[in-house]
Structures are given as C-alpha cells and as structure tokens.
Amino acid sequence: MYLDSEKKQEIFAKYGKSNTDTGSPEAQIALFSYRISHLTEHLKLNKKDYNTERSLKILVGKRRRLLDYLVDVDIERYRNIIKDLGIRK
C-alpha cells in the first residue's frame, strides 16, 4: 500500500503539531498533497482510469477549500505551508 500508518504519522509529525494531530489544516493539506501526487503518477500510466481522475479532482477541491480557509484564518500559516509543499495557486 502506498500510504501506511507510519507514513501518515510522519506527515502529521512534520506538518502538524504532533504525530497524532490529524485535524490541523496544515496536516490535512500535506496528506492531501501526498495523495494527489500519488494519483497523478497513477494517471500518467493509466490515462483512461476515469474513476481515479474523478477522485483526484475531488481531492484537489478539498485541498483548495482548506487552503482558502487557512488564508482567512492566518495568512502566515498559509504562506508557510505553500512554501513547504511547493503548491502554486
């Protein structure tokens, strides 16, 4: 499996407040970004996998909504997570 519990805890420890902090926007955005990159690589090999394409679009929308929320709450946290993950608007 591409995303096991150790990898999740590593992502949460790096971007959240602790490795059990699953609710912070930064941790969720980082997890979504990891999943988006995995699905993007899958779609490069399987161009006609429309279910995965739909799932990818849904994940991108969820991440965008979280980023918009973070802009409203704290612009500095938004800038830090964008810079760390290399996400462009």
C-alpha positions as CSV (number, residue, x, y, z in Angstrom):
1,M,0.0,0.0,0.0
2,Y,1.3,3.4,-0.9
3,L,0.1,5.1,2.3
4,D,0.6,3.2,5.5
5,S,0.1,4.4,9.1
6,E,3.9,5.1,9.6
7,K,3.9,7.4,6.6
8,K,0.7,9.2,7.8
9,Q,2.3,9.7,11.3
10,E,5.5,11.0,9.6
11,I,3.4,13.6,7.6
12,F,1.4,14.6,10.7
13,A,4.6,14.9,12.8
14,K,6.2,17.1,10.1
15,Y,3.3,19.4,9.3
16,G,1.0,19.1,12.4
17,K,1.7,19.9,16.0
18,S,2.4,16.3,16.8
19,N,2.2,12.9,15.1
20,T,-1.4,12.4,16.4
21,D,-2.5,15.9,15.2
22,T,-4.8,14.9,12.4
23,G,-7.2,17.8,12.5
24,S,-5.0,20.8,11.8
25,P,-5.4,22.3,8.3
26,E,-1.7,22.1,7.6
27,A,-1.6,18.3,8.3
28,Q,-4.7,17.7,6.2
29,I,-3.3,19.7,3.3
30,A,0.0,17.8,3.5
31,L,-1.8,14.5,3.5
32,F,-4.0,15.5,0.5
33,S,-0.9,16.7,-1.4
34,Y,0.8,13.4,-0.9
35,R,-2.3,11.5,-2.1
36,I,-2.6,13.9,-5.1
37,S,0.9,13.3,-6.2
38,H,0.4,9.6,-6.0
39,L,-2.8,9.7,-8.0
40,T,-1.2,12.0,-10.6
41,E,1.6,9.4,-11.1
42,H,-1.0,6.7,-11.5
43,L,-2.9,8.7,-14.1
44,K,0.2,9.2,-16.1
45,L,0.4,5.5,-16.6
46,N,-3.4,4.8,-16.8
47,K,-4.9,7.6,-18.9
48,K,-8.4,6.0,-19.2
49,D,-8.9,5.5,-15.5
50,Y,-11.7,7.9,-15.1
51,N,-12.7,6.9,-11.6
52,T,-9.2,7.9,-10.3
53,E,-9.4,11.1,-12.3
54,R,-12.7,12.0,-10.6
55,S,-11.1,11.2,-7.2
56,L,-8.2,13.4,-8.0
57,K,-10.4,16.3,-8.8
58,I,-12.3,15.8,-5.6
59,L,-9.1,15.8,-3.6
60,V,-7.8,18.9,-5.3
61,G,-11.1,20.7,-4.4
62,K,-10.9,19.6,-0.8
63,R,-7.3,20.9,-0.6
64,R,-8.3,24.1,-2.2
65,R,-11.1,24.7,0.3
66,L,-8.7,24.0,3.2
67,L,-6.2,26.5,1.7
68,D,-8.9,29.1,1.3
69,Y,-9.9,28.6,5.0
70,L,-6.3,28.9,6.0
71,V,-6.0,32.2,4.1
72,D,-8.9,33.6,6.0
73,V,-7.7,32.4,9.4
74,D,-4.0,33.0,9.3
75,I,-2.1,34.2,6.2
76,E,1.3,33.4,7.6
77,R,0.4,29.7,8.2
78,Y,-0.9,29.6,4.6
79,R,2.3,31.1,3.2
80,N,4.4,28.6,5.2
81,I,2.5,25.5,4.0
82,I,2.5,26.7,0.4
83,K,6.3,27.2,0.6
84,D,6.9,23.9,2.3
85,L,4.8,21.8,-0.1
86,G,5.6,23.7,-3.2
87,I,2.0,24.3,-4.1
88,R,1.2,27.1,-6.6
89,K,-2.1,28.9,-6.7
